[in-house]
Amino acid sequence: MAKKILGFLFDLKMNTILHIDMNAFFASVEQRANPTLRGRAMAVIGSEHRGVVLSPSYEARAFGVRTGMTYGEAKKACPGLVLVPADPAKYSHACEELLRIWQDFTPSVELFSIDEAFLDVTGCERLLGDPIRIAIRIKERVWQETGLTCSIGIGPNKLLAKLGSDMQKPDGLVLISSDDVAEVLEQLPVKEICGIGPNLTRALAAMGIRTCGELGRAPLRQLTANFGVMGERLQDMGQGIDDDPVVTLAAQHEEESKSIGHSMTLTDDCSDISMIERHILQLSEKVGRRLRRGSYQGNTVSLTLRYADFHTFSRQKRLRHTVSLGLDVYAAARGILQDIRLDQPIRLVGVSVSGLTKHMAQMPLFEDERKRTFVAEAMDDINDRYGEFTVTWGTLAERYRHERVISPAWRPEGDRQY
């Protein structure tokens, strides 16, 4: 079974992939930074006023507090729960610390999210030892140098490595060998496989497929009839087959971004157009900052709104010219808003720019354009040095900041570093 860890002779002919999953990452980083939180039931939240639990500590999980709970649900489960607003700067710094450790073992590191990574250690055995020894050494260094713990799964591919890291939390180490795959997957619920969410789980259940063993044996014709080209991928997942390679950060940076955007959940549902425009300006400035940092310009601006009843919709506007300044993005997004008749108060606002080109900027011809570009560059320099919105427009003087939630798209460098 998967729990065979010690005394295992690993097949040197197969790929060796590690999946590292940091345990209660946001909560653990907060406990590391604030000793008074250690050993206490606490949870990291996105906003002090509304939202959901982002990361409960394991002390809180013992009371039934789970990620995604509302504050009321979490407090009901654990009346003494301490709520701590998220601090993305702490988590991105901790991720950078971890990345340096992982890259000491192999350059083939794929940052899957801010608290997860895949490592391809194929061929490293002669230098670093067998995969289990490599995983143990990683866990030891992570603990010694950061004070954090992680769970590691080892497998012949990313799918099985990630499955392994989920099987013994916290601080676990699970190896799934090629010989173990059939036994491990036979009775495993399909929802345990990364990539099979609630909707897909229900659709498979309607077909009488509830375990990975059943999924792997399902007729391919039946799967493709229900899920199209995804059917073949689903059958492979049920059999533990995954050819997806580990994509390094360098390779990720070579991929051109298709769009750059930000969204935020408002503290209170809002019908005040001027306040909504204020949030749009804030988001547009953040989008503009990332566009300029990545040397991008875009010609299509999109505005996303979510009503209080969670109905979400987007509208976009294609421009005659490309933009990278926050005020230009704001002008387009504000124009979109003015053409929308709001039926309900707004819960979420998002702004994005697509139709991107890179390194295509030209020297502005007119004095007014040159001044605007100079001002934006000067603001970027100050905000890069002293923090977001250190210098901003008067409309944002009260510093309505972005919700303190870090995006899954975050990366420690490049245009996704924000």
BAKE-694080 format. One record per residue (C-alpha): chain; residue number from 1; z, y, x; residue in three letters. Coordinates in steps of 0.25 Angstrom, whole numbers, m for minus. Example, Ala and Ser with C-alpha at 12.3 -4.5 7.8 and 13.67 -1.06 7.14 Angstrom:
["A", 1, [31, m18, 49], "ALA"]
["A", 2, [29, m4, 55], "SER"]
end
This chain:
["A", 1, [0, 0, 0], "MET"]
["A", 2, [m1, 15, 4], "ALA"]
["A", 3, [14, 15, 8], "LYS"]
["A", 4, [11, 6, 20], "LYS"]
["A", 5, [13, 16, 31], "ILE"]
["A", 6, [19, 10, 43], "LEU"]
["A", 7, [13, m1, 52], "GLY"]
["A", 8, [m1, 1, 46], "PHE"]
["A", 9, [m13, m1, 55], "LEU"]
["A", 10, [m23, 10, 51], "PHE"]
["A", 11, [m38, 7, 51], "ASP"]
["A", 12, [m43, 16, 62], "LEU"]
["A", 13, [m57, 14, 56], "LYS"]
["A", 14, [m54, 22, 43], "MET"]
["A", 15, [m52, 37, 41], "ASN"]
["A", 16, [m38, 42, 41], "THR"]
["A", 17, [m34, 53, 32], "ILE"]
["A", 18, [m21, 59, 30], "LEU"]
["A", 19, [m17, 68, 18], "HIS"]
["A", 20, [m5, 77, 21], "ILE"]
["A", 21, [2, 83, 9], "ASP"]
["A", 22, [14, 92, 11], "MET"]
["A", 23, [26, 89, 2], "ASN"]
["A", 24, [29, 100, m8], "ALA"]
["A", 25, [22, 110, 2], "PHE"]
["A", 26, [25, 123, m5], "PHE"]
["A", 27, [39, 120, m8], "ALA"]
["A", 28, [42, 114, 6], "SER"]
["A", 29, [36, 126, 13], "VAL"]
["A", 30, [46, 135, 4], "GLU"]
["A", 31, [58, 126, 8], "GLN"]
["A", 32, [54, 127, 22], "ARG"]
["A", 33, [54, 142, 22], "ALA"]
["A", 34, [66, 143, 13], "ASN"]
["A", 35, [78, 134, 17], "PRO"]
["A", 36, [85, 137, 5], "THR"]
["A", 37, [74, 129, m3], "LEU"]
["A", 38, [76, 117, 5], "ARG"]
["A", 39, [81, 105, m3], "GLY"]
["A", 40, [80, 113, m16], "ARG"]
["A", 41, [71, 111, m29], "ALA"]
["A", 42, [61, 122, m27], "MET"]
["A", 43, [47, 124, m31], "ALA"]
["A", 44, [36, 134, m26], "VAL"]
["A", 45, [29, 141, m37], "ILE"]
["A", 46, [17, 150, m38], "GLY"]
["A", 47, [23, 162, m45], "SER"]
["A", 48, [37, 167, m48], "GLU"]
["A", 49, [34, 169, m63], "HIS"]
["A", 50, [24, 158, m68], "ARG"]
["A", 51, [16, 146, m63], "GLY"]
["A", 52, [19, 132, m59], "VAL"]
["A", 53, [27, 125, m48], "VAL"]
["A", 54, [18, 124, m35], "LEU"]
["A", 55, [27, 115, m26], "SER"]
["A", 56, [41, 109, m30], "PRO"]
["A", 57, [50, 105, m19], "SER"]
["A", 58, [53, 90, m19], "TYR"]
["A", 59, [67, 94, m23], "GLU"]
["A", 60, [61, 100, m36], "ALA"]
["A", 61, [52, 88, m38], "ARG"]
["A", 62, [64, 79, m39], "ALA"]
["A", 63, [67, 87, m52], "PHE"]
["A", 64, [53, 85, m57], "GLY"]
["A", 65, [47, 98, m53], "VAL"]
["A", 66, [32, 97, m50], "ARG"]
["A", 67, [20, 105, m46], "THR"]
["A", 68, [14, 112, m57], "GLY"]
["A", 69, [26, 113, m66], "MET"]
["A", 70, [29, 127, m73], "THR"]
["A", 71, [41, 134, m68], "TYR"]
["A", 72, [48, 131, m81], "GLY"]
["A", 73, [45, 116, m80], "GLU"]
["A", 74, [50, 116, m65], "ALA"]
["A", 75, [63, 123, m69], "LYS"]
["A", 76, [66, 114, m80], "LYS"]
["A", 77, [64, 102, m71], "ALA"]
["A", 78, [72, 108, m60], "CYS"]
["A", 79, [81, 119, m65], "PRO"]
["A", 80, [86, 123, m51], "GLY"]
["A", 81, [71, 124, m46], "LEU"]
["A", 82, [69, 135, m36], "VAL"]
["A", 83, [55, 142, m38], "LEU"]
["A", 84, [49, 148, m25], "VAL"]
["A", 85, [36, 156, m26], "PRO"]
["A", 86, [25, 151, m18], "ALA"]
["A", 87, [22, 157, m4], "ASP"]
["A", 88, [7, 153, 0], "PRO"]
["A", 89, [9, 159, 14], "ALA"]
["A", 90, [20, 149, 17], "LYS"]
["A", 91, [12, 138, 13], "TYR"]
["A", 92, [m1, 142, 20], "SER"]
["A", 93, [7, 144, 33], "HIS"]
["A", 94, [13, 130, 31], "ALA"]
["A", 95, [0, 124, 29], "CYS"]
["A", 96, [m6, 130, 42], "GLU"]
["A", 97, [6, 124, 49], "GLU"]
["A", 98, [3, 111, 43], "LEU"]
["A", 99, [m12, 112, 46], "LEU"]
["A", 100, [m9, 114, 61], "ARG"]
["A", 101, [m1, 101, 62], "ILE"]
["A", 102, [m11, 93, 54], "TRP"]
["A", 103, [m22, 98, 63], "GLN"]
["A", 104, [m14, 93, 76], "ASP"]
["A", 105, [m17, 79, 71], "PHE"]
["A", 106, [m32, 81, 66], "THR"]
["A", 107, [m42, 92, 65], "PRO"]
["A", 108, [m47, 85, 52], "SER"]
["A", 109, [m37, 92, 42], "VAL"]
["A", 110, [m41, 95, 28], "GLU"]
["A", 111, [m32, 105, 21], "LEU"]
["A", 112, [m32, 99, 7], "PHE"]
["A", 113, [m23, 110, 2], "SER"]
["A", 114, [m12, 119, 7], "ILE"]
["A", 115, [m2, 107, 8], "ASP"]
["A", 116, [m12, 95, 10], "GLU"]
["A", 117, [m21, 91, 21], "ALA"]
["A", 118, [m30, 79, 24], "PHE"]
["A", 119, [m30, 75, 39], "LEU"]
["A", 120, [m41, 65, 45], "ASP"]
["A", 121, [m35, 58, 56], "VAL"]
["A", 122, [m46, 48, 58], "THR"]
["A", 123, [m47, 45, 73], "GLY"]
["A", 124, [m34, 51, 76], "CYS"]
["A", 125, [m26, 38, 77], "GLU"]
["A", 126, [m28, 36, 92], "ARG"]
["A", 127, [m22, 50, 95], "LEU"]
["A", 128, [m12, 51, 84], "LEU"]
["A", 129, [m8, 37, 80], "GLY"]
["A", 130, [m11, 30, 67], "ASP"]
["A", 131, [m12, 38, 54], "PRO"]
["A", 132, [2, 35, 50], "ILE"]
["A", 133, [7, 40, 63], "ARG"]
["A", 134, [m1, 53, 62], "ILE"]
["A", 135, [4, 55, 48], "ALA"]
["A", 136, [19, 54, 53], "ILE"]
["A", 137, [16, 63, 64], "ARG"]
["A", 138, [10, 74, 55], "ILE"]
["A", 139, [22, 73, 45], "LYS"]
["A", 140, [32, 74, 57], "GLU"]
["A", 141, [25, 86, 62], "ARG"]
["A", 142, [24, 93, 48], "VAL"]
["A", 143, [39, 91, 46], "TRP"]
["A", 144, [43, 95, 60], "GLN"]
["A", 145, [34, 108, 61], "GLU"]
["A", 146, [34, 113, 46], "THR"]
["A", 147, [46, 106, 40], "GLY"]
["A", 148, [37, 101, 29], "LEU"]
["A", 149, [34, 87, 24], "THR"]
["A", 150, [21, 80, 20], "CYS"]
["A", 151, [16, 67, 14], "SER"]
["A", 152, [4, 61, 21], "ILE"]
["A", 153, [m6, 51, 16], "GLY"]
["A", 154, [m15, 43, 25], "ILE"]
["A", 155, [m28, 36, 20], "GLY"]
["A", 156, [m42, 33, 24], "PRO"]
["A", 157, [m47, 45, 16], "ASN"]
["A", 158, [m42, 58, 9], "LYS"]
["A", 159, [m40, 52, m5], "LEU"]
["A", 160, [m31, 41, 0], "LEU"]
["A", 161, [m24, 50, 10], "ALA"]
["A", 162, [m20, 60, m1], "LYS"]
["A", 163, [m16, 49, m10], "LEU"]
["A", 164, [m7, 44, 1], "GLY"]
["A", 165, [0, 57, 3], "SER"]
["A", 166, [4, 58, m12], "ASP"]
["A", 167, [10, 44, m12], "MET"]
["A", 168, [23, 46, m5], "GLN"]
["A", 169, [28, 61, m6], "LYS"]
["A", 170, [35, 68, 0], "PRO"]
["A", 171, [34, 66, 15], "ASP"]
["A", 172, [26, 53, 13], "GLY"]
["A", 173, [16, 45, 21], "LEU"]
["A", 174, [6, 35, 15], "VAL"]
["A", 175, [m5, 28, 21], "LEU"]
["A", 176, [m16, 22, 12], "ILE"]
["A", 177, [m25, 13, 20], "SER"]
["A", 178, [m39, 7, 16], "SER"]
["A", 179, [m32, m6, 12], "ASP"]
["A", 180, [m22, 1, 3], "ASP"]
["A", 181, [m32, 9, m5], "VAL"]
["A", 182, [m34, m1, m16], "ALA"]
["A", 183, [m20, m5, m18], "GLU"]
["A", 184, [m15, 10, m18], "VAL"]
["A", 185, [m26, 15, m28], "LEU"]
["A", 186, [m26, 3, m38], "GLU"]
["A", 187, [m14, 8, m47], "GLN"]
["A", 188, [m14, 23, m42], "LEU"]
["A", 189, [m16, 32, m54], "PRO"]
["A", 190, [m29, 40, m52], "VAL"]
["A", 191, [m22, 53, m53], "LYS"]
["A", 192, [m16, 50, m40], "GLU"]
["A", 193, [m29, 52, m33], "ILE"]
["A", 194, [m32, 66, m28], "CYS"]
["A", 195, [m44, 72, m36], "GLY"]
["A", 196, [m40, 65, m49], "ILE"]
["A", 197, [m33, 75, m58], "GLY"]
["A", 198, [m27, 74, m72], "PRO"]
["A", 199, [m41, 76, m79], "ASN"]
["A", 200, [m48, 65, m71], "LEU"]
["A", 201, [m36, 56, m72], "THR"]
["A", 202, [m37, 57, m88], "ARG"]
["A", 203, [m52, 55, m87], "ALA"]
["A", 204, [m50, 42, m79], "LEU"]
["A", 205, [m39, 38, m88], "ALA"]
["A", 206, [m48, 39, m100], "ALA"]
["A", 207, [m57, 29, m93], "MET"]
["A", 208, [m45, 19, m90], "GLY"]
["A", 209, [m44, 23, m76], "ILE"]
["A", 210, [m30, 26, m71], "ARG"]
["A", 211, [m29, 21, m57], "THR"]
["A", 212, [m37, 22, m45], "CYS"]
["A", 213, [m39, 7, m45], "GLY"]
["A", 214, [m46, 9, m59], "GLU"]
["A", 215, [m53, 21, m54], "LEU"]
["A", 216, [m59, 14, m42], "GLY"]
["A", 217, [m64, 2, m50], "ARG"]
["A", 218, [m70, 11, m61], "ALA"]
["A", 219, [m85, 9, m63], "PRO"]
["A", 220, [m92, 21, m56], "LEU"]
["A", 221, [m101, 22, m68], "ARG"]
["A", 222, [m90, 25, m77], "GLN"]
["A", 223, [m84, 35, m68], "LEU"]
["A", 224, [m97, 43, m65], "THR"]
["A", 225, [m99, 42, m80], "ALA"]
["A", 226, [m86, 50, m83], "ASN"]
["A", 227, [m85, 58, m70], "PHE"]
["A", 228, [m99, 60, m64], "GLY"]
["A", 229, [m100, 60, m49], "VAL"]
["A", 230, [m85, 61, m48], "MET"]
["A", 231, [m84, 46, m53], "GLY"]
["A", 232, [m88, 40, m40], "GLU"]
["A", 233, [m78, 49, m33], "ARG"]
["A", 234, [m67, 44, m43], "LEU"]
["A", 235, [m71, 29, m40], "GLN"]
["A", 236, [m69, 32, m25], "ASP"]
["A", 237, [m56, 39, m27], "MET"]
["A", 238, [m51, 27, m35], "GLY"]
["A", 239, [m55, 18, m23], "GLN"]
["A", 240, [m49, 27, m13], "GLY"]
["A", 241, [m62, 31, m7], "ILE"]
["A", 242, [m64, 45, m2], "ASP"]
["A", 243, [m74, 50, 8], "ASP"]
["A", 244, [m69, 65, 8], "ASP"]
["A", 245, [m68, 69, 22], "PRO"]
["A", 246, [m56, 78, 28], "VAL"]
["A", 247, [m62, 92, 28], "VAL"]
["A", 248, [m56, 100, 39], "THR"]
["A", 249, [m52, 115, 38], "LEU"]
["A", 250, [m64, 119, 47], "ALA"]
["A", 251, [m74, 111, 38], "ALA"]
["A", 252, [m68, 118, 25], "GLN"]
["A", 253, [m70, 132, 32], "HIS"]
["A", 254, [m84, 129, 33], "GLU"]
["A", 255, [m86, 127, 18], "GLU"]
["A", 256, [m90, 140, 12], "GLU"]
["A", 257, [m81, 144, 1], "SER"]
["A", 258, [m87, 145, m13], "LYS"]
["A", 259, [m77, 155, m19], "SER"]
["A", 260, [m65, 162, m16], "ILE"]
["A", 261, [m54, 166, m26], "GLY"]
["A", 262, [m40, 167, m30], "HIS"]
["A", 263, [m32, 166, m44], "SER"]
["A", 264, [m18, 169, m48], "MET"]
["A", 265, [m10, 165, m60], "THR"]
["A", 266, [m3, 178, m66], "LEU"]
["A", 267, [12, 179, m67], "THR"]
["A", 268, [10, 182, m82], "ASP"]
["A", 269, [m2, 180, m91], "ASP"]
["A", 270, [m9, 193, m91], "CYS"]
["A", 271, [m18, 201, m101], "SER"]
["A", 272, [m17, 214, m93], "ASP"]
["A", 273, [m31, 216, m88], "ILE"]
["A", 274, [m27, 226, m77], "SER"]
["A", 275, [m17, 216, m72], "MET"]
["A", 276, [m27, 205, m72], "ILE"]
["A", 277, [m36, 214, m64], "GLU"]
["A", 278, [m25, 217, m54], "ARG"]
["A", 279, [m24, 202, m52], "HIS"]
["A", 280, [m39, 201, m51], "ILE"]
["A", 281, [m39, 212, m40], "LEU"]
["A", 282, [m28, 204, m32], "GLN"]
["A", 283, [m36, 191, m33], "LEU"]
["A", 284, [m49, 198, m29], "SER"]
["A", 285, [m42, 204, m17], "GLU"]
["A", 286, [m38, 190, m12], "LYS"]
["A", 287, [m52, 185, m15], "VAL"]
["A", 288, [m58, 196, m7], "GLY"]
["A", 289, [m48, 194, 5], "ARG"]
["A", 290, [m53, 179, 6], "ARG"]
["A", 291, [m67, 183, 4], "LEU"]
["A", 292, [m66, 192, 16], "ARG"]
["A", 293, [m58, 183, 24], "ARG"]
["A", 294, [m69, 172, 23], "GLY"]
["A", 295, [m80, 182, 25], "SER"]
["A", 296, [m85, 179, 11], "TYR"]
["A", 297, [m92, 187, 0], "GLN"]
["A", 298, [m95, 183, m14], "GLY"]
["A", 299, [m103, 187, m26], "ASN"]
["A", 300, [m96, 180, m38], "THR"]
["A", 301, [m83, 184, m43], "VAL"]
["A", 302, [m75, 175, m53], "SER"]
["A", 303, [m63, 179, m61], "LEU"]
["A", 304, [m54, 167, m67], "THR"]
["A", 305, [m44, 169, m78], "LEU"]
["A", 306, [m34, 160, m84], "ARG"]
["A", 307, [m28, 163, m98], "TYR"]
["A", 308, [m14, 160, m102], "ALA"]
["A", 309, [m18, 147, m109], "ASP"]
["A", 310, [m24, 143, m95], "PHE"]
["A", 311, [m39, 145, m100], "HIS"]
["A", 312, [m46, 148, m87], "THR"]
["A", 313, [m60, 155, m85], "PHE"]
["A", 314, [m68, 162, m75], "SER"]
["A", 315, [m79, 172, m75], "ARG"]
["A", 316, [m88, 176, m63], "GLN"]
["A", 317, [m97, 188, m59], "LYS"]
["A", 318, [m108, 187, m49], "ARG"]
["A", 319, [m109, 200, m41], "LEU"]
["A", 320, [m121, 206, m35], "ARG"]
["A", 321, [m115, 207, m21], "HIS"]
["A", 322, [m104, 199, m13], "THR"]
["A", 323, [m90, 204, m13], "VAL"]
["A", 324, [m78, 201, m4], "SER"]
["A", 325, [m69, 213, m7], "LEU"]
["A", 326, [m58, 211, m17], "GLY"]
["A", 327, [m61, 223, m25], "LEU"]
["A", 328, [m75, 218, m27], "ASP"]
["A", 329, [m70, 205, m32], "VAL"]
["A", 330, [m60, 212, m41], "TYR"]
["A", 331, [m71, 221, m47], "ALA"]
["A", 332, [m79, 209, m51], "ALA"]
["A", 333, [m68, 201, m56], "ALA"]
["A", 334, [m62, 213, m64], "ARG"]
["A", 335, [m76, 214, m70], "GLY"]
["A", 336, [m76, 200, m74], "ILE"]
["A", 337, [m62, 202, m81], "LEU"]
["A", 338, [m67, 214, m88], "GLN"]
["A", 339, [m78, 205, m95], "ASP"]
["A", 340, [m68, 195, m100], "ILE"]
["A", 341, [m60, 196, m113], "ARG"]
["A", 342, [m46, 190, m110], "LEU"]
["A", 343, [m41, 181, m122], "ASP"]
["A", 344, [m28, 178, m116], "GLN"]
["A", 345, [m18, 183, m105], "PRO"]
["A", 346, [m23, 179, m91], "ILE"]
["A", 347, [m15, 169, m83], "ARG"]
["A", 348, [m23, 167, m70], "LEU"]
["A", 349, [m34, 176, m63], "VAL"]
["A", 350, [m43, 171, m52], "GLY"]
["A", 351, [m54, 178, m44], "VAL"]
["A", 352, [m64, 172, m35], "SER"]
["A", 353, [m77, 175, m28], "VAL"]
["A", 354, [m89, 165, m26], "SER"]
["A", 355, [m103, 166, m21], "GLY"]
["A", 356, [m98, 167, m7], "LEU"]
["A", 357, [m105, 171, 5], "THR"]
["A", 358, [m99, 172, 19], "LYS"]
["A", 359, [m101, 181, 31], "HIS"]
["A", 360, [m111, 189, 22], "MET"]
["A", 361, [m104, 203, 22], "ALA"]
["A", 362, [m111, 215, 26], "GLN"]
["A", 363, [m106, 229, 31], "MET"]
["A", 364, [m105, 237, 19], "PRO"]
["A", 365, [m115, 248, 18], "LEU"]
["A", 366, [m108, 259, 10], "PHE"]
["A", 367, [m95, 266, 14], "GLU"]
["A", 368, [m87, 262, 2], "ASP"]
["A", 369, [m90, 248, 4], "GLU"]
["A", 370, [m86, 249, 19], "ARG"]
["A", 371, [m73, 255, 15], "LYS"]
["A", 372, [m70, 244, 5], "ARG"]
["A", 373, [m73, 233, 15], "THR"]
["A", 374, [m64, 240, 26], "PHE"]
["A", 375, [m53, 242, 16], "VAL"]
["A", 376, [m54, 227, 13], "ALA"]
["A", 377, [m54, 223, 27], "GLU"]
["A", 378, [m42, 232, 31], "ALA"]
["A", 379, [m34, 226, 19], "MET"]
["A", 380, [m38, 212, 23], "ASP"]
["A", 381, [m33, 214, 37], "ASP"]
["A", 382, [m19, 220, 32], "ILE"]
["A", 383, [m17, 209, 22], "ASN"]
["A", 384, [m21, 198, 32], "ASP"]
["A", 385, [m10, 203, 41], "ARG"]
["A", 386, [1, 206, 31], "TYR"]
["A", 387, [m2, 198, 19], "GLY"]
["A", 388, [m10, 198, 6], "GLU"]
["A", 389, [m10, 211, m2], "PHE"]
["A", 390, [m2, 219, 9], "THR"]
["A", 391, [m13, 229, 7], "VAL"]
["A", 392, [m20, 229, m7], "THR"]
["A", 393, [m25, 238, m18], "TRP"]
["A", 394, [m16, 247, m26], "GLY"]
["A", 395, [m18, 239, m38], "THR"]
["A", 396, [m12, 227, m32], "LEU"]
["A", 397, [0, 235, m26], "ALA"]
["A", 398, [10, 227, m33], "GLU"]
["A", 399, [5, 215, m25], "ARG"]
["A", 400, [2, 206, m37], "TYR"]
["A", 401, [0, 194, m27], "ARG"]
["A", 402, [m7, 181, m29], "HIS"]
["A", 403, [1, 170, m35], "GLU"]
["A", 404, [8, 162, m24], "ARG"]
["A", 405, [0, 149, m25], "VAL"]
["A", 406, [m9, 145, m13], "ILE"]
["A", 407, [m23, 140, m17], "SER"]
["A", 408, [m27, 125, m14], "PRO"]
["A", 409, [m39, 131, m7], "ALA"]
["A", 410, [m30, 138, 3], "TRP"]
["A", 411, [m34, 135, 18], "ARG"]
["A", 412, [m27, 140, 30], "PRO"]
["A", 413, [m39, 147, 35], "GLU"]
["A", 414, [m53, 152, 30], "GLY"]
["A", 415, [m56, 159, 17], "ASP"]
["A", 416, [m46, 150, 10], "ARG"]
["A", 417, [m34, 155, 18], "GLN"]
["A", 418, [m27, 165, 8], "TYR"]
end
